[in-house]
Amino acid sequence: MKKIIFANNYYYLRGGSERVLFDEMAWLAERGHIVIPFSRRHEQNCNTAYDRFYLPAVDFDGLRGLEKARAAIDIVYSRPMKRAFGALLDQEVPEVVHGHNIYSGLSYSIIDAAKARSIPFVLTLHDLKLACPSYLMMNRGAVCERCRKGAFWHCVAQRCHKESLVASAVITAEAYWNRAFRKHDWVARFFCPSRFLLEKMAGAGLPREKLVHLPNALDPTRYEPSYGPGAYVLFAGRLSPEKGIVTLLQACKGLDVTIRLAGTGPMWEECREFAEANGMGNVVFEGYCQGEKLKDLFRRAAFLVMPSGCYENAPMSILEAFAFGKPVLGSNIGGIPELVRDGHTGTLFKAGNVDDLRDKVVWMWNHRSEVVEMGKNARHRVETEFSVQTHVDRLEQTYESVLG
């Protein structure tokens, strides 16, 4: 039995990375480990006995003048957060700290707090943040790797983060600070959910011997598969440029195929206006969905479409679709091809190519028996290759190795 502190910017189910966080904490607790969360204070946080150690999350965009400058400093390196985390470490004395998304919030100051007490620190990488200050490796809607070798100044020059000079400058300063003061050195292992991400991180200079391929996992017994032909194509995700939502809408214009969009985001209004202007009555905007509503959308779908234009890491929504017995039509970019085996658990199309996506949607819609078989293959793959037992075994082995 070990005591492990999990650190993440948020302690509520905000996205796929938090889903991984909560699952790992639950699975380790089931094996008898003591798991303790550390986060920032937020009104949506789950209840915890440790929130007295949490500092409030700061709305950087809503601040002005001196307050904004102070917030910028804390984004780069938060000394108040270091003290707060140190207090928790002194009270609980964990064997290991496991970080998830800690950038631009908790900051790398918490790594120094662990280092000062000789407590091993491991970090799960959910995105490309360590090679790209704005974490997406995208610029103006296209893949961009200018910063990968440490030339982070490109982020400022291109205003990559929120198309804002100030916001881009802050996260660029964060990247240079962490590199200059070698903040990664105390991280004993970096968990990479995809081999694609592992290779990108190795290429960006992280020591390969510290990189551990740890695929995401889920418990398939929590999902009842539905192998029927389905009544529509499902998109479940954020309505934002990097997710390829524009490519999807353009590809489905004029098709006699219903597309249900489960999610919200910065392009919500733009997408609705596009659909209305082009008479796309086949597109249904479901808005933000969770719980039984989202599960029901998966069950009644023919397949999931993931048209991302960015380097996806290891999307949990693909594993969820597989668990429901649904294949995935995904772009051939990032870690998606590691999950979607073309012709076996789904189909791949050329990222950003409207015509190729349209052709693949039509093919899958018109070949229902093949799609049902792909769905069965997908379910089998989740059961055999992405098991909870294997995932937790690997976590425990890694904790033991860094303690040894």
N, C-alpha and C positions, 0 to 999 in steps of 0.2 A: 504494500500500500504506500502511495506517495501523496504528498500535498503539492498541488500544482495551481499556480495562479494563471488565469487566462486574461490577457489584456487586449482590449479592442476599443476603438473610438466610440462605439455604440453598444448598448446592451438591450437592444430590442431587435426584432426580426425586420431589418431594413432591406436586406438583399441576400444574394447567394452566399457572400462571405460570412454574414451573421448566421445563416443557416448552418454552415459548416461549424462555426464556433459553438453554437448551442448543441448540435448533434455530438460533437466530440466531448463536450463537458458531460452530457447525459450518459454517453457510452462509457466513459471512464469512471463516472460515479457508480454505474451499475457493476463495475468490476471492483468496487471497494475503495477507489482513490478519493481523496478529498479535493474538490475543485472549487476554486474561489474566483469570482469575476472582478476585474478592475476596469473601469470605464470612465467616461465623463458623465456628469449629471444631465439628464434629459427627461422631459415630461413623459416620454413614451417608454422609458426604461422599464424592464421587468423588475419586480420587487427583489431586493437583496438586502442582506444584513450588513453589507459593506459599503453602502452608498454614502456613509459619512466621510469616507476617504475621497469621494469623487469631487472634482471641481466642475463648475458649470461649462457647458459647451458655449463657445463664443460665435456670434454671427458676424464674421469678419466683413462681409459685404455691407452690413447695415451700420458699420461704425464710421466715424469721421475723426480727423485730426489726431490728437495724441492717443486717444483710445485705439484707433486703428493701428498706429505705430506699435503700441504695446502688444496688441493682438498679433501683429506680424512677427514680433520677436518670439512670442510664445509658440507660434506655428513652427518656426525654425528650431527652437530649443526652449522648452518650458521648464524653468527652474521651479516654479510653484508645483507643477505636476511631478517633478522629480522628488520634491519634499513629501508630497502627499503619498506617492507610491512607496517611498522609503518608509513612511510610517506604517503602511500596510505590511510591507516586508518584515519590519521589526516585530510587528505583533504576531504575524502568522508563521514566519520563518519557513517558507516553502522549499522543497528540494529543487524545483524547476519553475521557471516562468516561460509561458508559451504565448507569444504575441501573435496577433492576426493583423488587422488594419490599425496601425498605430501612428502612421504618418500624418502630419499636419493637424494633429489633435493632441493625443497623448505625447507625441514626439519621441525622438530617440533619447530624450533625457531619462526615460524609465529604464533604458538599457544600462545607462550609467549607474542608476540606483541599484540595479541588480549586480553590476560589476563591483561596486564598492563593497558589497556583502558576499562576493564570491559565489553568487547564485547563478547557475547556468541559464542561458536565455536561448530559446529556439523561436524561429519566426516562420509562419506560413505566408507565402507570397501568393496573393490573390490576383495580382496584376503586374504590370511592367514598371512600377514606380521606381525601382532601384536603377533602371536604365533610362527612364524617361520621366522628368519631373511632373509632367501632366498625366502620367500613368498609362495613356492609351496608345502611344506611338502613332498618333495621327495628327495631321496638319491640313486644315482646310478640306477635310473630308477624305484625305488620302493617307495611306500608310506612310510614316516618316520615321527614319532611324537616325536622324542627324545627331541626336544626343547620346546614342548608345555607348560610345567610347569615352564618355565623360565631357563632351562639349556641350554642357548644359545651357550655355548662353543662348543657344538657338531658341530655347523656350521663350526667352524674353524678346529676342529679335522677331520671332514669328507670332508673339502673343498667343501662345498655344492654350493657355489655361483661361477659359471663359472669355477668350478674345480680349483680355484685359491686360494692360501693361503692368499695373500694380500687382494684380493677382499672380501673373506669370513671374514677376520679379521675386515675389515672396517665396514661391515654391522652388524657384531656381536657387535662391540663397540657401534654402533648406538643403537642397541636393549638394551644393558646394560645401556647406558646413559639415555635413555628415561624411563627405569624402575627405575633406582636409583634416578633420579630427579623428578619422578612422573609427567612426561609430559602429561600423559593421563588425569590427574585429572581435568583439565580445559575443557576437551571435555564434553559437556553437554549430547550429544546423539551420539550413533554410529548406523548408518543405515546399516542393514544387508540385502542384496537382497535375501538371501535364509535362511530358517530355519536351514539348515545344518551349515552354517557359524555362525549363531547366537549361536548355541549350542557349537560349537568349541571355540568361543570367550568367552563364559561363562565358559567353562571348563579351559580356559587359564587364568582365573582370572579377566576378565573385569566384572564390576558390572552389573548384569542382568537387573537391573532397568534402566540402561542407554542404553540397547540394543533394537533397534526398527526394527522389521521385515518390510522392505519396498521392495516388489518385483519390479523388473524392469518393465517398461511399454513401449508400443509403440502405435502409432496411426494407427490402421488397415486400415483407409480410404486411407492411402498413399500406400497401397499394393493391387494390383488386384489379387485375388486368381486364381490359375490354377489347376483344379482338374483332369486333364488328367492323363493317366497312366505313362507318363514320359519316357524319352529315356535313362536315365543313373542314376547312384547313385552319389550324390554330396558330396564332402568334402570341407568345406569352413573354412579355419583357417591357423594357423601357422604350417609350416613343422618343427616340433621340437619334441624331444623325449617324453615330457610329454603329448603331444596331441595324442599319440597312433598311429602315422602315420606308424610306423614299423609293429604294429599289423594289421593295415588295409591292408597294402601291402601283408603281408604274408597270410592273410585270403583270399585275392582276387586272389592269384596266381592260374592260371588255370581255373578260372571261365569265363563263357561266359556272362559276365556282364561288361558294360563299367563304369569305375570309373573316374570322372573328379575331379581333385585336384585344387581348387582355393586358391592360397596362396603361399607365399615364406617363407624362414626361414633358419636356420643353417643346416638343413638336405636336402636342395634342391638337391645338387649334389649327395649325398648318395642315396636318393630316386630314382633319375633318373638312377643311375648306377644299383641299385637293379632291377628296372623294366626292364632295357635293358638286364641284365645278365640272367634274368629269362623269357625272351621272353614275357613280359607282354604288348602286344600291346593294351590290353583293358584299360590301364591306360593313361589318357591324362593330361598333366601338363599345366594348364592354366596360371600359374604365378599369380602375384598380380592383383586382379580384384576389381573394384569399380564401382559405378554408374550403368548405364544401362546394362553394360556387366554382372555385378554380379546379377542384378535383373533377367536378361534373363536366367542366369544359374540356378537360383532358380526355375523360372517358368517351365522350360523344364525338370526338374529333377523328378524322381520317388519319391525319398525321400532323406533326408539329413542323413549322417552318422557322428556321433561324438564319436570316439573311445578312448577318453581321458583316460590316466592312472593316472592322477593327480586328486586331489580334485577340480573339477570345482565348481565355485560359482553359478552363474546364467547366463549362456552364452546368450548374445543377439542374436546370430545366431540361437538359437533354436526358440526364439520368432519370428524372421524374417521368418524362414521356416514355422512356424505355420501360420503366416499372409499370406503367399503365398499359403496356403492350402496344405502344405507338411508335412507328419509325419516325425519323427526322430527316427533313430536307434542309441541309445546311450548306453554308458557303465553305469553300475549300481553303480556309485561312486559320492561322493560329492552331489551337489545340482541338478544333472541331473534328478534323479528319481522324484524330486518334479515337474518338468516340463513335462517329458515324462512319461505318465501313460501307463504302459505296456498293450498292446492290445487295447488301446483307442486312444491315440494321437501318438502312435509309439510303438517301441519294445525296450526292454532292453537286454543287454548281459553282461556276467561276464567280468569285466574289465581285459584286458590283455590276455584273453582266445581266442586264434586264432581260434580254432575249433568252439567255440560257436558263435563267430562273423561270421565266414563263413556260418554256418547253418542259422543264422538269415538273412544274406544278401540274401541267396538263397530263403528262405521262403518268404521274402517280395517281391523279384523280381518275384516270381512265383504266388503270390496271389495279383494281381493288384486290383481287386475289393475291397478286404479288405483294401488295402493300400489307395485307393481313399476315402473310408469311414473314415479311420483314419485321412486323411488330412482335411476332412470336420469337424471332431471333433476338430482337432487342431485349425482351423480357429475360430470356435465357442468359444473355450476356451480363445483365445487371446481377442476376442471381449467382453467377459463377465468378465474375471478375471484379466486382465492386462491392464485396461483402463487408459488413461492419466488422466481423471478426478479424479479417486480414488487415483492415485499416487500423484498428485499435492495437492489434499485435505489433504493427510497425511503429506506432506511436510509443508504446511501452519499450520496445527495443531501442528506439532512439533516445528516449529519456535515460535508459540504463547506460547507453554508450557515452553520453555527455557527462553523466555522473561519474562513470569509471575514469 
